[in-house]
Amino acid sequence: MSTDSDIIRRSRDSPAAFGELYDRHASVIYRYAARRAGDFAADDVTSETFLVAFERLDTFDHGRDDARPWLFGIATNLLRRHHRAEARTLKTLARSAPREGVDDSSDRIAAQVDATVATARIAGTLKSMAAIDRETLLLYAWADLTYEGISQAMDVPVGTVRSRLNRARKTLRDTLGLERLEDTENDHGRFAAAPRNA
């Protein structure tokens, strides 16, 4: 199976080969854009991301096999243009929850209400967060990039990624009243999953 780097190399001489990169990554770029700016903007951001990537084939670092950080970097820059749509989406989520709990004995309904309230609080916190910290957090949480991948996507040092994620986590903890979780990173810049029997 060819790497993303191989596809990009072939695309220089045979533009049709670029379609393989689109087929491989368009769905994750779309989902990321939809979560950030809604479905109405996701189509545009996805198509623009691949158009810009095709126009900038020469900027791809062939020392890397995975094009996802490069593509997410392009998408993130395009999403800045759609920041108003993202702000409206977060504002809608923040307002969507009832302000008070619903009196019902059903555990299922109580869990749904709790989830709706939590979603609204998280959305409100994300909306109030500095844009650069929010983008870093969403690349980590929604795009599932490692620290190194975020570093490539945002064209900043890994230490800057760590600082931004630390600020974003602190904002979430402070605003939502969460306790600090043990920050145990594995070799890939992702936090180790909890043991299945925990």
Secondary structure, 3 states (H helix, E strand, C coil): CCCHHHHHHHHHHCHHHHHHHHHHHHHHHHHHHHHHHCHHHHHHHHHHHHHHHHHCHHHCCCCCCCCHHHHHHHHHHHHHHCHHHHHHHHHHHHHCCCCCCCCCCCHHHHHHHHHHHHHHHHHHHHHHCCHHHHHHHHHHHCCCCCHHHHHHHHCCCHHHHHHHHHHHHHHHHHHHCCCCCCCCECCCCCECCCCCCC
